[in-house]
Amino acid sequence: MTSRIFLRSKEEIRDEVWNRMEAEGVARFPGARGRIPNFIGAEQAASHLAQSEVWNRAKAIKANPDLPQRPIREKALREGKRVYMAVPRLRAEKCFVELNPARLEGE
């Protein structure tokens, strides 16, 4: 007996997730399709992550500028962690910015 592994494309997986988010009514404005979607529960997901051992050991995080990651970016900065954030659509030569909480406090 041979087993076959069916690999789905990234687009197929995205489409499935977007469909499910829409069907379950958890996508927030502006909707799920074509982006990293904002979703009901993003704040709870951030809180859950912030309770993990790996979070507690981290001195810095890498995050995207998308809305669902805003709560975790803010928590990281409040806790003194540096945040390396991708520039939207990575269109700049310098495609990441560093948010240093020590430098942001006075601004």
N, CA, C and O atoms as a GROMACS GRO file, in nm:
protein
  428
    1MET      N    1   0.085  -0.118   0.000
    1MET     CA    2   0.000   0.000   0.000
    1MET      C    3   0.090   0.124   0.000
    1MET      O    4   0.181   0.136   0.081
    2THR      N    5   0.063   0.213  -0.088
    2THR     CA    6   0.137   0.338  -0.093
    2THR      C    7   0.048   0.451  -0.046
    2THR      O    8  -0.073   0.452  -0.070
    3SER      N    9   0.109   0.544   0.021
    3SER     CA   10   0.031   0.661   0.063
    3SER      C   11   0.066   0.777  -0.028
    3SER      O   12   0.181   0.795  -0.069
    4ARG      N   13  -0.033   0.854  -0.058
    4ARG     CA   14  -0.012   0.969  -0.144
    4ARG      C   15  -0.032   1.095  -0.062
    4ARG      O   16  -0.129   1.108   0.014
    5ILE      N   17   0.058   1.184  -0.077
    5ILE     CA   18   0.047   1.313  -0.009
    5ILE      C   19   0.003   1.416  -0.112
    5ILE      O   20   0.067   1.432  -0.216
    6PHE      N   21  -0.104   1.482  -0.082
    6PHE     CA   22  -0.153   1.587  -0.171
    6PHE      C   23  -0.115   1.722  -0.112
    6PHE      O   24  -0.162   1.759  -0.005
    7LEU      N   25  -0.032   1.793  -0.182
    7LEU     CA   26   0.007   1.925  -0.138
    7LEU      C   27  -0.080   2.028  -0.207
    7LEU      O   28  -0.094   2.030  -0.329
    8ARG      N   29  -0.137   2.113  -0.127
    8ARG     CA   30  -0.219   2.219  -0.183
    8ARG      C   31  -0.134   2.343  -0.201
    8ARG      O   32  -0.036   2.364  -0.129
    9SER      N   33  -0.171   2.423  -0.295
    9SER     CA   34  -0.098   2.547  -0.319
    9SER      C   35  -0.130   2.648  -0.210
    9SER      O   36  -0.230   2.637  -0.139
   10LYS      N   37  -0.043   2.746  -0.198
   10LYS     CA   38  -0.062   2.854  -0.103
   10LYS      C   39  -0.195   2.925  -0.132
   10LYS      O   40  -0.268   2.960  -0.039
   11GLU      N   41  -0.225   2.945  -0.257
   11GLU     CA   42  -0.351   3.011  -0.296
   11GLU      C   43  -0.472   2.929  -0.253
   11GLU      O   44  -0.572   2.985  -0.207
   12GLU      N   45  -0.465   2.797  -0.268
   12GLU     CA   46  -0.577   2.712  -0.227
   12GLU      C   47  -0.600   2.720  -0.076
   12GLU      O   48  -0.714   2.726  -0.029
   13ILE      N   49  -0.492   2.720  -0.001
   13ILE     CA   50  -0.503   2.728   0.145
   13ILE      C   51  -0.558   2.864   0.186
   13ILE      O   52  -0.646   2.873   0.272
   14ARG      N   53  -0.506   2.971   0.126
   14ARG     CA   54  -0.557   3.105   0.156
   14ARG      C   55  -0.706   3.114   0.127
   14ARG      O   56  -0.783   3.165   0.208
   15ASP      N   57  -0.747   3.064   0.010
   15ASP     CA   58  -0.886   3.070  -0.029
   15ASP      C   59  -0.974   2.995   0.071
   15ASP      O   60  -1.082   3.042   0.106
   16GLU      N   61  -0.928   2.880   0.116
   16GLU     CA   62  -1.003   2.802   0.215
   16GLU      C   63  -1.017   2.879   0.346
   16GLU      O   64  -1.125   2.882   0.405
   17VAL      N   65  -0.909   2.941   0.391
   17VAL     CA   66  -0.914   3.018   0.516
   17VAL      C   67  -1.007   3.138   0.500
   17VAL      O   68  -1.089   3.164   0.588
   18TRP      N   69  -0.995   3.210   0.391
   18TRP     CA   70  -1.081   3.326   0.368
   18TRP      C   71  -1.228   3.284   0.363
   18TRP      O   72  -1.313   3.350   0.423
   19ASN      N   73  -1.258   3.176   0.294
   19ASN     CA   74  -1.396   3.126   0.286
   19ASN      C   75  -1.450   3.093   0.425
   19ASN      O   76  -1.563   3.129   0.459
   20ARG      N   77  -1.368   3.026   0.504
   20ARG     CA   78  -1.413   2.987   0.638
   20ARG      C   79  -1.433   3.108   0.728
   20ARG      O   80  -1.529   3.114   0.805
   21MET      N   81  -1.342   3.205   0.718
   21MET     CA   82  -1.357   3.326   0.799
   21MET      C   83  -1.486   3.399   0.764
   21MET      O   84  -1.558   3.446   0.851
   22GLU      N   85  -1.513   3.408   0.634
   22GLU     CA   86  -1.636   3.475   0.591
   22GLU      C   87  -1.760   3.398   0.636
   22GLU      O   88  -1.856   3.457   0.683
   23ALA      N   89  -1.757   3.267   0.622
   23ALA     CA   90  -1.871   3.183   0.660
   23ALA      C   91  -1.899   3.191   0.810
   23ALA      O   92  -2.015   3.190   0.852
   24GLU      N   93  -1.794   3.198   0.890
   24GLU     CA   94  -1.810   3.202   1.035
   24GLU      C   95  -1.826   3.344   1.089
   24GLU      O   96  -1.847   3.363   1.209
   25GLY      N   97  -1.814   3.444   1.001
   25GLY     CA   98  -1.836   3.583   1.042
   25GLY      C   99  -1.730   3.639   1.134
   25GLY      O  100  -1.761   3.724   1.218
   26VAL      N  101  -1.606   3.593   1.121
   26VAL     CA  102  -1.500   3.642   1.211
   26VAL      C  103  -1.406   3.743   1.144
   26VAL      O  104  -1.321   3.801   1.212
   27ALA      N  105  -1.422   3.766   1.015
   27ALA     CA  106  -1.337   3.865   0.946
   27ALA      C  107  -1.387   4.005   0.981
   27ALA      O  108  -1.506   4.034   0.973
   28ARG      N  109  -1.293   4.092   1.018
   28ARG     CA  110  -1.327   4.231   1.045
   28ARG      C  111  -1.304   4.313   0.919
   28ARG      O  112  -1.248   4.265   0.820
   29PHE      N  113  -1.350   4.437   0.923
   29PHE     CA  114  -1.329   4.530   0.812
   29PHE      C  115  -1.181   4.534   0.777
   29PHE      O  116  -1.098   4.538   0.868
   30PRO      N  117  -1.145   4.534   0.654
   30PRO     CA  118  -1.224   4.546   0.532
   30PRO      C  119  -1.257   4.412   0.467
   30PRO      O  120  -1.288   4.408   0.348
   31GLY      N  121  -1.252   4.306   0.540
   31GLY     CA  122  -1.282   4.173   0.486
   31GLY      C  123  -1.155   4.089   0.481
   31GLY      O  124  -1.045   4.139   0.504
   32ALA      N  125  -1.172   3.963   0.450
   32ALA     CA  126  -1.061   3.868   0.456
   32ALA      C  127  -0.981   3.858   0.326
   32ALA      O  128  -0.859   3.844   0.330
   33ARG      N  129  -1.048   3.863   0.215
   33ARG     CA  130  -0.985   3.831   0.086
   33ARG      C  131  -0.872   3.926   0.046
   33ARG      O  132  -0.883   4.048   0.059
   34GLY      N  133  -0.763   3.865  -0.002
   34GLY     CA  134  -0.654   3.941  -0.061
   34GLY      C  135  -0.558   4.006   0.036
   34GLY      O  136  -0.482   4.094  -0.002
   35ARG      N  137  -0.561   3.964   0.161
   35ARG     CA  138  -0.474   4.028   0.261
   35ARG      C  139  -0.454   3.934   0.379
   35ARG      O  140  -0.515   3.828   0.387
   36ILE      N  141  -0.366   3.977   0.469
   36ILE     CA  142  -0.362   3.911   0.600
   36ILE      C  143  -0.482   3.970   0.674
   36ILE      O  144  -0.479   4.087   0.712
   37PRO      N  145  -0.585   3.891   0.696
   37PRO     CA  146  -0.711   3.948   0.744
   37PRO      C  147  -0.711   3.981   0.892
   37PRO      O  148  -0.656   3.908   0.975
   38ASN      N  149  -0.774   4.093   0.923
   38ASN     CA  150  -0.803   4.125   1.061
   38ASN      C  151  -0.919   4.036   1.103
   38ASN      O  152  -1.005   4.004   1.021
   39PHE      N  153  -0.922   3.995   1.228
   39PHE     CA  154  -1.023   3.899   1.270
   39PHE      C  155  -1.066   3.922   1.413
   39PHE      O  156  -0.991   3.974   1.496
   40ILE      N  157  -1.188   3.883   1.441
   40ILE     CA  158  -1.240   3.886   1.578
   40ILE      C  159  -1.156   3.787   1.659
   40ILE      O  160  -1.146   3.670   1.623
   41GLY      N  161  -1.098   3.835   1.766
   41GLY     CA  162  -1.015   3.749   1.849
   41GLY      C  163  -0.866   3.780   1.838
   41GLY      O  164  -0.785   3.714   1.903
   42ALA      N  165  -0.829   3.881   1.757
   42ALA     CA  166  -0.686   3.915   1.743
   42ALA      C  167  -0.626   3.956   1.878
   42ALA      O  168  -0.512   3.921   1.908
   43GLU      N  169  -0.703   4.029   1.957
   43GLU     CA  170  -0.655   4.071   2.088
   43GLU      C  171  -0.634   3.952   2.181
   43GLU      O  172  -0.536   3.946   2.255
   44GLN      N  173  -0.728   3.856   2.176
   44GLN     CA  174  -0.715   3.735   2.257
   44GLN      C  175  -0.596   3.652   2.211
   44GLN      O  176  -0.525   3.594   2.294
   45ALA      N  177  -0.572   3.645   2.080
   45ALA     CA  178  -0.456   3.572   2.028
   45ALA      C  179  -0.327   3.636   2.077
   45ALA      O  180  -0.232   3.566   2.112
   46ALA      N  181  -0.322   3.769   2.079
   46ALA     CA  182  -0.204   3.840   2.128
   46ALA      C  183  -0.181   3.810   2.276
   46ALA      O  184  -0.068   3.787   2.319
   47SER      N  185  -0.288   3.810   2.353
   47SER     CA  186  -0.278   3.781   2.495
   47SER      C  187  -0.228   3.638   2.519
   47SER      O  188  -0.146   3.614   2.608
   48HIS      N  189  -0.278   3.546   2.439
   48HIS     CA  190  -0.236   3.406   2.450
   48HIS      C  191  -0.087   3.392   2.419
   48HIS      O  192  -0.014   3.325   2.491
   49LEU      N  193  -0.043   3.456   2.310
   49LEU     CA  194   0.099   3.452   2.274
   49LEU      C  195   0.185   3.511   2.385
   49LEU      O  196   0.291   3.458   2.417
   50ALA      N  197   0.140   3.621   2.443
   50ALA     CA  198   0.218   3.690   2.545
   50ALA      C  199   0.232   3.611   2.674
   50ALA      O  200   0.309   3.650   2.762
   51GLN      N  201   0.160   3.502   2.688
   51GLN     CA  202   0.172   3.416   2.805
   51GLN      C  203   0.269   3.300   2.783
   51GLN      O  204   0.293   3.221   2.874
   52SER      N  205   0.325   3.291   2.664
   52SER     CA  206   0.412   3.178   2.633
   52SER      C  207   0.555   3.201   2.682
   52SER      O  208   0.599   3.314   2.700
   53GLU      N  209   0.624   3.091   2.703
   53GLU     CA  210   0.764   3.097   2.748
   53GLU      C  211   0.852   3.165   2.644
   53GLU      O  212   0.940   3.244   2.679
   54VAL      N  213   0.831   3.134   2.518
   54VAL     CA  214   0.913   3.194   2.412
   54VAL      C  215   0.894   3.346   2.410
   54VAL      O  216   0.990   3.419   2.386
   55TRP      N  217   0.774   3.393   2.433
   55TRP     CA  218   0.749   3.538   2.439
   55TRP      C  219   0.827   3.600   2.555
   55TRP      O  220   0.891   3.703   2.539
   56ASN      N  221   0.821   3.536   2.669
   56ASN     CA  222   0.890   3.589   2.787
   56ASN      C  223   1.040   3.598   2.769
   56ASN      O  224   1.104   3.687   2.825
   57ARG      N  225   1.098   3.506   2.692
   57ARG     CA  226   1.243   3.508   2.667
   57ARG      C  227   1.282   3.608   2.559
   57ARG      O  228   1.397   3.652   2.554
   58ALA      N  229   1.190   3.643   2.473
   58ALA     CA  230   1.222   3.728   2.357
   58ALA      C  231   1.258   3.869   2.397
   58ALA      O  232   1.195   3.929   2.485
   59LYS      N  233   1.360   3.921   2.332
   59LYS     CA  234   1.400   4.061   2.348
   59LYS      C  235   1.348   4.145   2.232
   59LYS      O  236   1.341   4.268   2.240
   60ALA      N  237   1.313   4.077   2.124
   60ALA     CA  238   1.263   4.143   2.003
   60ALA      C  239   1.167   4.050   1.931
   60ALA      O  240   1.172   3.928   1.949
   61ILE      N  241   1.079   4.109   1.850
   61ILE     CA  242   0.990   4.030   1.766
   61ILE      C  243   0.992   4.086   1.625
   61ILE      O  244   1.026   4.202   1.604
   62LYS      N  245   0.956   4.004   1.529
   62LYS     CA  246   0.935   4.047   1.390
   62LYS      C  247   0.785   4.044   1.369
   62LYS      O  248   0.719   3.944   1.400
   63ALA      N  249   0.731   4.152   1.316
   63ALA     CA  250   0.586   4.159   1.296
   63ALA      C  251   0.556   4.224   1.161
   63ALA      O  252   0.641   4.291   1.102
   64ASN      N  253   0.436   4.202   1.116
   64ASN     CA  254   0.387   4.266   0.996
   64ASN      C  255   0.307   4.389   1.035
   64ASN      O  256   0.262   4.398   1.149
   65PRO      N  257   0.288   4.483   0.943
   65PRO     CA  258   0.212   4.604   0.976
   65PRO      C  259   0.061   4.585   0.974
   65PRO      O  260  -0.013   4.681   0.995
   66ASP      N  261   0.015   4.464   0.951
   66ASP     CA  262  -0.127   4.439   0.938
   66ASP      C  263  -0.200   4.454   1.072
   66ASP      O  264  -0.143   4.430   1.179
   67LEU      N  265  -0.328   4.494   1.065
   67LEU     CA  266  -0.408   4.520   1.185
   67LEU      C  267  -0.414   4.406   1.286
   67LEU      O  268  -0.409   4.433   1.405
   68PRO      N  269  -0.426   4.279   1.244
   68PRO     CA  270  -0.438   4.176   1.347
   68PRO      C  271  -0.313   4.161   1.433
   68PRO      O  272  -0.319   4.104   1.542
   69GLN      N  273  -0.199   4.212   1.387
   69GLN     CA  274  -0.077   4.204   1.467
   69GLN      C  275  -0.053   4.329   1.551
   69GLN      O  276   0.044   4.335   1.627
   70ARG      N  277  -0.139   4.430   1.538
   70ARG     CA  278  -0.121   4.553   1.616
   70ARG      C  279  -0.121   4.527   1.767
   70ARG      O  280  -0.034   4.580   1.837
   71PRO      N  281  -0.215   4.448   1.821
   71PRO     CA  282  -0.213   4.426   1.967
   71PRO      C  283  -0.081   4.366   2.016
   71PRO      O  284  -0.035   4.403   2.124
   72ILE      N  285  -0.021   4.276   1.942
   72ILE     CA  286   0.103   4.215   1.989
   72ILE      C  287   0.221   4.310   1.971
   72ILE      O  288   0.314   4.309   2.052
   73ARG      N  289   0.219   4.392   1.867
   73ARG     CA  290   0.324   4.494   1.851
   73ARG      C  291   0.321   4.591   1.968
   73ARG      O  292   0.424   4.625   2.026
   74GLU      N  293   0.200   4.636   2.003
   74GLU     CA  294   0.186   4.731   2.114
   74GLU      C  295   0.230   4.668   2.246
   74GLU      O  296   0.298   4.733   2.326
   75LYS      N  297   0.193   4.543   2.270
   75LYS     CA  298   0.233   4.474   2.393
   75LYS      C  299   0.384   4.460   2.399
   75LYS      O  300   0.445   4.482   2.504
   76ALA      N  301   0.445   4.425   2.287
   76ALA     CA  302   0.591   4.412   2.284
   76ALA      C  303   0.658   4.544   2.322
   76ALA      O  304   0.751   4.545   2.403
   77LEU      N  305   0.612   4.653   2.265
   77LEU     CA  306   0.672   4.783   2.295
   77LEU      C  307   0.650   4.823   2.440
   77LEU      O  308   0.741   4.876   2.504
   78ARG      N  309   0.531   4.797   2.493
   78ARG     CA  310   0.505   4.827   2.636
   78ARG      C  311   0.597   4.747   2.727
   78ARG      O  312   0.634   4.794   2.834
   79GLU      N  313   0.634   4.625   2.685
   79GLU     CA  314   0.722   4.540   2.766
   79GLU      C  315   0.869   4.565   2.738
   79GLU      O  316   0.955   4.495   2.793
   80GLY      N  317   0.901   4.663   2.654
   80GLY     CA  318   1.040   4.697   2.628
   80GLY      C  319   1.107   4.612   2.521
   80GLY      O  320   1.229   4.615   2.509
   81LYS      N  321   1.030   4.538   2.445
   81LYS     CA  322   1.087   4.456   2.338
   81LYS      C  323   1.099   4.541   2.211
   81LYS      O  324   1.015   4.627   2.184
   82ARG      N  325   1.203   4.518   2.135
   82ARG     CA  326   1.216   4.583   2.005
   82ARG      C  327   1.125   4.512   1.906
   82ARG      O  328   1.106   4.390   1.914
   83VAL      N  329   1.071   4.588   1.814
   83VAL     CA  330   0.984   4.533   1.711
   83VAL      C  331   1.046   4.563   1.576
   83VAL      O  332   1.072   4.679   1.543
   84TYR      N  333   1.069   4.461   1.499
   84TYR     CA  334   1.115   4.476   1.361
   84TYR      C  335   0.993   4.452   1.274
   84TYR      O  336   0.937   4.342   1.270
   85MET      N  337   0.952   4.558   1.205
   85MET     CA  338   0.828   4.552   1.130
   85MET      C  339   0.853   4.570   0.982
   85MET      O  340   0.927   4.660   0.940
   86ALA      N  341   0.792   4.485   0.905
   86ALA     CA  342   0.804   4.493   0.760
   86ALA      C  343   0.736   4.620   0.710
   86ALA      O  344   0.632   4.661   0.761
   87VAL      N  345   0.797   4.682   0.611
   87VAL     CA  346   0.737   4.795   0.543
   87VAL      C  347   0.622   4.740   0.459
   87VAL      O  348   0.638   4.635   0.396
   88PRO      N  349   0.507   4.808   0.456
   88PRO     CA  350   0.396   4.754   0.376
   88PRO      C  351   0.438   4.718   0.234
   88PRO      O  352   0.499   4.798   0.162
   89ARG      N  353   0.406   4.597   0.197
   89ARG     CA  354   0.433   4.540   0.065
   89ARG      C  355   0.583   4.533   0.032
   89ARG      O  356   0.620   4.511  -0.084
   90LEU      N  357   0.667   4.552   0.131
   90LEU     CA  358   0.814   4.543   0.115
   90LEU      C  359   0.864   4.621  -0.007
   90LEU      O  360   0.949   4.573  -0.082
   91ARG      N  361   0.811   4.741  -0.026
   91ARG     CA  362   0.843   4.819  -0.145
   91ARG      C  363   0.962   4.912  -0.128
   91ARG      O  364   1.006   4.972  -0.225
   92ALA      N  365   1.015   4.924  -0.011
   92ALA     CA  366   1.129   5.014   0.011
   92ALA      C  367   1.258   4.934   0.007
   92ALA      O  368   1.259   4.813   0.030
   93GLU      N  369   1.367   5.004  -0.022
   93GLU     CA  370   1.497   4.937  -0.021
   93GLU      C  371   1.526   4.882   0.117
   93GLU      O  372   1.575   4.770   0.132
   94LYS      N  373   1.496   4.961   0.218
   94LYS     CA  374   1.507   4.915   0.356
   94LYS      C  375   1.368   4.861   0.393
   94LYS      O  376   1.279   4.938   0.430
   95CYS      N  377   1.350   4.728   0.382
   95CYS     CA  378   1.216   4.672   0.390
   95CYS      C  379   1.169   4.639   0.532
   95CYS      O  380   1.059   4.586   0.549
   96PHE      N  381   1.249   4.668   0.633
   96PHE     CA  382   1.208   4.654   0.772
   96PHE      C  383   1.244   4.780   0.848
   96PHE      O  384   1.346   4.843   0.821
   97VAL      N  385   1.160   4.816   0.943
   97VAL     CA  386   1.191   4.927   1.032
   97VAL      C  387   1.203   4.872   1.174
   97VAL      O  388   1.136   4.775   1.210
   98GLU      N  389   1.288   4.934   1.251
   98GLU     CA  390   1.305   4.895   1.391
   98GLU      C  391   1.229   4.993   1.479
   98GLU      O  392   1.250   5.114   1.472
   99LEU      N  393   1.141   4.940   1.561
   99LEU     CA  394   1.073   5.021   1.661
   99LEU      C  395   1.139   4.991   1.795
   99LEU      O  396   1.123   4.882   1.850
  100ASN      N  397   1.212   5.086   1.846
  100ASN     CA  398   1.285   5.071   1.971
  100ASN      C  399   1.206   5.143   2.080
  100ASN      O  400   1.194   5.265   2.075
  101PRO      N  401   1.152   5.070   2.178
  101PRO     CA  402   1.069   5.134   2.280
  101PRO      C  403   1.142   5.244   2.357
  101PRO      O  404   1.080   5.339   2.402
  102ALA      N  405   1.272   5.231   2.373
  102ALA     CA  406   1.348   5.335   2.445
  102ALA      C  407   1.347   5.467   2.368
  102ALA      O  408   1.344   5.574   2.429
  103ARG      N  409   1.349   5.460   2.236
  103ARG     CA  410   1.348   5.581   2.155
  103ARG      C  411   1.206   5.633   2.134
  103ARG      O  412   1.188   5.752   2.108
  104LEU      N  413   1.106   5.549   2.144
  104LEU     CA  414   0.969   5.591   2.120
  104LEU      C  415   0.905   5.661   2.239
  104LEU      O  416   0.811   5.738   2.222
  105GLU      N  417   0.956   5.636   2.359
  105GLU     CA  418   0.894   5.691   2.480
  105GLU      C  419   0.887   5.842   2.479
  105GLU      O  420   0.787   5.898   2.524
  106GLY      N  421   0.991   5.908   2.430
  106GLY     CA  422   0.995   6.054   2.433
  106GLY      C  423   0.927   6.118   2.314
  106GLY      O  424   0.916   6.241   2.308
  107GLU      N  425   0.882   6.039   2.219
  107GLU     CA  426   0.824   6.097   2.096
  107GLU      C  427   0.675   6.117   2.108
  107GLU      O  428   0.612   6.164   2.014
   0.00000   0.00000   0.00000
